[in-house]
Amino acid sequence: MRLWSLHPKYLDTKGLVACWRESLLAQSVLLGNSSGYSHHPQLSRFRSTIAPPAHIISSYLYPLLSESVRRGYHFNPDLIIRSPIDISIEVTVGQLKYEWDHLQTKLSNRDRNKFEFNRDMLIDGIEPHPLFTVCYSNNDIEPWEII
């Protein structure tokens, strides 16, 4: 499961579709409707907020849906639970850089056009997923990340 901290616009088609499906799975897990992946380390950042984790994941899904609409895809908005919560989660600049490098490695193998588009971005210019706020004073990678 990869729930990217990066803005969905940087993902290629496979990455966006996979993130959508894995986020829906995370939503199901956080609602208690699925036992699979219930101990997945990436879910800890949603569980550690003051808001109900299932509401946080809905806030994560909406930007994925918006990106899919922008690209002309047909993701089903009815699969997202409705949530009025407006919250952000902090992500370290180190985590963002780690994910950026990880994504670029994937793109270099499977989508050269997206790789070329992303290639010259500087880490300070990379947008996080709208749910996240970047903490520039911290270069750490999240402890749940498997390196």
VOLORO-969583 format. One record per residue: residue in one letter; x, y, z of N, C-alpha, C, O in turn. Coordinates in steps of 0.2 Angstrom, whole numbers, padded with zeros to 4 digits, always signed. Example, Ala and Ser with C-alpha at 12.3 -4.5 7.8 and 13.67 -1.06 7.14 Angstrom:
! VOLORO-969583
A+0066-0028+0039+0062-0022+0039+0066-0016+0039+0071-0017+0042/S+0064-0011+0035+0068-0005+0036+0064+0000+0039+0067+0006+0040/
END
This chain:
! VOLORO-969583
M+0004-0006+0000+0000+0000+0000+0004+0006+0000+0009+0007+0004/R+0003+0011-0005+0007+0017-0005+0002+0023-0005-0002+0024-0010/L+0001+0026+0000-0003+0032+0001+0002+0038+0000+0005+0040+0005/W+0003+0041-0006+0008+0046-0007+0006+0052-0003+0001+0055-0002/S+0012+0055-0001+0011+0062+0002+0012+0067-0003+0011+0073-0002/L+0014+0065-0009+0015+0070-0015+0008+0071-0018+0003+0068-0018/H+0007+0077-0021+0001+0079-0025+0000+0074-0030+0004+0072-0034/P-0006+0072-0031-0008+0067-0036-0006+0069-0043-0006+0064-0048/K-0005+0075-0045-0004+0077-0052+0003+0074-0054+0004+0074-0060/Y+0007+0072-0049+0014+0070-0051+0013+0062-0053+0018+0059-0056/L+0008+0059-0051+0007+0052-0052+0006+0050-0060+0002+0054-0063/D+0008+0045-0062+0006+0043-0069+0000+0039-0068-0003+0038-0063/T-0003+0037-0074-0010+0033-0074-0010+0027-0069-0014+0027-0065/K-0005+0023-0069-0005+0017-0065-0004+0019-0058-0007+0016-0053/G+0000+0024-0056+0001+0027-0049-0006+0030-0047-0007+0028-0041/L-0009+0034-0051-0015+0037-0048-0021+0032-0047-0024+0032-0042/V-0022+0027-0052-0027+0022-0051-0025+0017-0045-0029+0016-0041/A-0019+0015-0044-0017+0011-0038-0018+0015-0032-0020+0012-0027/C-0016+0022-0032-0017+0026-0026-0025+0026-0024-0026+0026-0018/W-0029+0027-0029-0036+0027-0028-0038+0021-0025-0042+0021-0020/R-0037+0015-0028-0039+0009-0025-0036+0007-0018-0040+0005-0014/E-0030+0009-0017-0027+0008-0010-0030+0012-0005-0030+0010+0001/S-0032+0018-0007-0035+0023-0002-0042+0021-0001-0044+0021+0005/L-0045+0018-0005-0052+0015-0004-0051+0009+0001-0056+0008+0005/L-0046+0005+0000-0045+0000+0004-0044+0002+0011-0046+0000+0016/A-0039+0008+0012-0038+0011+0018-0044+0013+0022-0045+0013+0028/Q-0048+0016+0018-0055+0019+0020-0059+0013+0023-0062+0014+0029/S-0059+0008+0020-0063+0002+0022-0060-0001+0029-0064-0003+0033/V-0053-0001+0029-0050-0003+0035-0051+0001+0041-0053-0001+0046/L-0051+0008+0040-0052+0013+0045-0059+0013+0047-0060+0015+0053/L-0064+0011+0043-0071+0011+0045-0072+0004+0049-0078+0003+0052/G-0067+0000+0049-0068-0007+0052-0072-0012+0048-0074-0017+0050/N-0072-0011+0041-0076-0015+0037-0071-0020+0033-0074-0024+0029/S-0065-0020+0035-0060-0025+0032-0054-0026+0037-0052-0021+0040/S-0052-0032+0038-0047-0034+0042-0040-0034+0039-0035-0034+0042/G-0040-0035+0032-0034-0034+0028-0031-0028+0029-0034-0023+0029/Y-0024-0028+0029-0020-0022+0030-0022-0018+0036-0020-0012+0036/S-0025-0020+0041-0027-0016+0047-0021-0014+0051-0022-0009+0055/H-0016-0017+0050-0010-0015+0054-0004-0012+0049+0002-0012+0051/H-0006-0010+0043-0002-0007+0039+0001-0001+0042-0002+0004+0044/P+0008+0000+0041+0011+0006+0045+0009+0013+0042+0009+0018+0046/Q+0007+0013+0035+0005+0020+0033-0001+0022+0036-0003+0028+0036/L-0005+0018+0038-0012+0020+0041-0011+0023+0048-0015+0027+0051/S-0005+0023+0051-0003+0026+0058-0004+0033+0057-0006+0037+0062/R-0002+0036+0052-0003+0044+0051-0010+0046+0051-0011+0052+0053/F-0014+0042+0049-0021+0044+0049-0024+0043+0056-0029+0046+0058/R-0022+0037+0059-0024+0036+0066-0022+0040+0071-0025+0041+0076/S-0016+0044+0070-0013+0048+0075-0016+0055+0075-0014+0059+0079/T-0021+0057+0071-0024+0063+0071-0030+0064+0076-0032+0058+0079/I-0032+0070+0078-0037+0070+0083-0044+0069+0080-0049+0068+0083/A-0044+0069+0073-0051+0067+0069-0051+0060+0068-0046+0056+0068/P-0058+0058+0067-0058+0051+0066-0055+0049+0059-0055+0052+0054/P-0051+0043+0060-0047+0041+0054-0050+0040+0047-0048+0042+0042/A-0057+0038+0048-0060+0037+0042-0062+0044+0038-0063+0044+0032/H-0063+0049+0042-0064+0055+0039-0058+0058+0036-0058+0062+0031/I-0052+0057+0039-0046+0059+0036-0045+0056+0030-0043+0060+0025/I-0046+0050+0029-0045+0046+0023-0050+0049+0017-0048+0049+0011/S-0056+0051+0019-0060+0054+0014-0057+0061+0011-0057+0062+0006/S-0054+0064+0016-0050+0071+0014-0044+0069+0009-0043+0073+0005/Y-0042+0063+0010-0036+0061+0006-0039+0059-0001-0036+0060-0006/L-0045+0056-0001-0048+0053-0008-0050+0059-0012-0049+0058-0018/Y-0053+0064-0010-0056+0069-0014-0050+0072-0019-0052+0073-0025/P-0044+0074-0017-0040+0076-0022-0038+0071-0027-0036+0073-0033/L-0038+0065-0025-0037+0060-0030-0043+0060-0035-0042+0059-0042/L-0049+0060-0033-0055+0061-0037-0054+0067-0042-0055+0066-0048/S-0052+0073-0039-0051+0079-0043-0046+0078-0049-0047+0080-0054/E-0041+0075-0047-0036+0073-0052-0038+0069-0058-0037+0069-0063/S-0042+0064-0056-0045+0059-0060-0050+0063-0065-0050+0061-0071/V-0054+0067-0063-0058+0071-0067-0054+0075-0072-0056+0076-0078/R-0049+0079-0069-0045+0083-0073-0042+0079-0079-0041+0082-0085/R-0040+0073-0078-0037+0068-0083-0043+0065-0088-0041+0061-0092/G-0049+0066-0086-0054+0062-0090-0056+0055-0088-0059+0052-0092/Y-0054+0053-0082-0055+0046-0079-0062+0046-0076-0065+0052-0075/H-0064+0041-0074-0071+0040-0071-0071+0036-0065-0073+0031-0064/F-0068+0039-0060-0068+0036-0053-0074+0038-0050-0078+0043-0051/N-0077+0033-0046-0084+0033-0043-0083+0037-0037-0081+0035-0032/P-0086+0044-0037-0086+0048-0031-0091+0045-0025-0090+0047-0019/D-0095+0041-0027-0100+0038-0022-0096+0033-0017-0099+0031-0012/L-0090+0031-0019-0086+0026-0015-0083+0030-0009-0080+0027-0004/I-0083+0037-0009-0080+0041-0003-0085+0042+0002-0090+0045+0000/I-0083+0041+0008-0088+0043+0013-0088+0050+0014-0083+0054+0013/R-0093+0053+0015-0094+0061+0016-0091+0063+0022-0093+0060+0028/S-0087+0068+0022-0084+0071+0028-0084+0078+0028-0081+0081+0023/P-0086+0082+0034-0085+0089+0034-0079+0091+0037-0078+0097+0037/I-0074+0087+0038-0068+0089+0042-0063+0092+0037-0062+0090+0031/D-0060+0097+0039-0055+0101+0036-0049+0101+0040-0049+0105+0045/I-0044+0097+0039-0039+0096+0043-0033+0095+0039-0033+0093+0033/S-0027+0096+0042-0021+0094+0038-0016+0090+0042-0017+0090+0049/I-0012+0086+0039-0007+0081+0043+0000+0084+0041+0001+0085+0035/E+0004+0084+0045+0011+0086+0044+0015+0081+0041+0014+0075+0043/V+0019+0083+0036+0023+0078+0032+0030+0081+0032+0031+0087+0031/T+0035+0078+0034+0042+0081+0034+0045+0082+0027+0043+0078+0022/V+0049+0086+0026+0052+0087+0019+0056+0081+0018+0057+0080+0012/G+0059+0078+0022+0063+0072+0021+0059+0066+0018+0061+0063+0014/Q+0052+0066+0021+0048+0061+0018+0046+0062+0011+0045+0058+0007/L+0044+0069+0010+0042+0071+0003+0048+0070-0002+0046+0067-0007/K+0054+0071+0000+0060+0070-0004+0060+0062-0005+0062+0060-0011/Y+0060+0058+0000+0060+0051-0001+0055+0048-0006+0056+0044-0010/E+0049+0051-0005+0043+0048-0009+0045+0051-0017+0043+0047-0021/W+0047+0057-0017+0048+0060-0024+0054+0055-0028+0052+0054-0033/D+0059+0054-0024+0064+0049-0027+0061+0043-0029+0063+0040-0034/H+0057+0040-0024+0054+0033-0025+0049+0034-0032+0050+0029-0036/L+0046+0039-0032+0041+0040-0038+0045+0040-0044+0043+0037-0050/Q+0050+0044-0044+0054+0045-0050+0057+0039-0053+0058+0038-0059/T+0060+0035-0048+0062+0028-0050+0057+0024-0054+0058+0021-0059/K+0051+0024-0051+0045+0020-0054+0044+0023-0061+0043+0020-0066/L+0043+0030-0061+0042+0033-0068+0047+0032-0073+0045+0032-0079/S+0053+0032-0071+0059+0031-0076+0058+0024-0080+0060+0023-0085/N+0055+0019-0076+0054+0013-0079+0047+0012-0083+0046+0008-0088/R+0042+0016-0081+0035+0014-0084+0032+0020-0087+0027+0019-0091/D+0034+0026-0086+0031+0032-0090+0036+0037-0091+0037+0042-0087/R+0040+0037-0096+0045+0041-0098+0042+0049-0098+0046+0053-0096/N+0036+0050-0101+0034+0056-0102+0033+0060-0095+0034+0065-0094/K+0030+0056-0091+0029+0059-0084+0035+0060-0080+0036+0065-0077/F+0040+0055-0081+0046+0056-0078+0050+0062-0081+0053+0066-0077/E+0050+0063-0087+0053+0069-0090+0049+0076-0088+0053+0081-0086/F+0043+0075-0087+0039+0081-0084+0041+0083-0077+0042+0089-0076/N+0042+0078-0073+0044+0079-0066+0051+0080-0065+0053+0083-0060/R+0055+0078-0070+0063+0077-0068+0066+0083-0066+0070+0083-0061/D+0064+0089-0068+0068+0095-0066+0065+0099-0060+0067+0104-0059/M+0060+0096-0057+0057+0099-0051+0062+0099-0045+0066+0094-0044/L+0062+0105-0042+0066+0105-0036+0062+0103-0030+0056+0105-0030/I+0065+0101-0025+0061+0098-0019+0057+0104-0016+0051+0103-0013/D+0060+0110-0016+0056+0116-0013+0050+0117-0017+0045+0120-0015/G+0050+0115-0024+0044+0117-0028+0039+0111-0028+0034+0112-0032/I+0040+0106-0025+0036+0100-0025+0030+0101-0021+0031+0103-0015/E+0024+0100-0023+0018+0101-0019+0016+0095-0016+0016+0089-0019/P+0014+0095-0010+0012+0089-0006+0004+0088-0008+0001+0092-0011/H+0002+0082-0007-0005+0081-0007-0009+0086-0003-0006+0088+0002/P-0014+0089-0005-0018+0094-0001-0019+0093+0006-0020+0097+0010/L-0019+0086+0008-0021+0085+0015-0015+0086+0019-0015+0087+0025/F-0009+0087+0016-0003+0087+0020+0000+0094+0020+0000+0098+0015/T+0003+0096+0026+0007+0102+0026+0014+0100+0027+0016+0096+0032/V+0019+0104+0024+0026+0102+0024+0029+0105+0030+0029+0111+0031/C+0033+0101+0034+0037+0103+0039+0044+0104+0036+0048+0099+0036/Y+0047+0110+0035+0053+0110+0031+0059+0110+0036+0065+0110+0034/S+0057+0110+0043+0063+0110+0048+0065+0103+0049+0069+0102+0054/N+0062+0098+0046+0063+0091+0048+0064+0087+0042+0060+0087+0037/N+0070+0084+0041+0073+0080+0035+0072+0073+0036+0074+0069+0032/D+0068+0071+0042+0068+0064+0043+0063+0060+0038+0058+0064+0036/I+0064+0054+0037+0059+0050+0034+0055+0047+0039+0057+0045+0045/E+0048+0046+0038+0044+0043+0043+0046+0036+0045+0049+0032+0042/P+0045+0035+0052+0048+0028+0055+0044+0022+0052+0047+0017+0052/W+0038+0023+0049+0035+0017+0046+0037+0016+0039+0035+0010+0037/E+0041+0020+0036+0043+0019+0030+0048+0013+0029+0053+0013+0033/I+0047+0008+0025+0052+0003+0024+0057+0005+0018+0055+0006+0013/I+0063+0006+0020+0068+0008+0016+0073+0003+0013+0077+0004+0009/
END
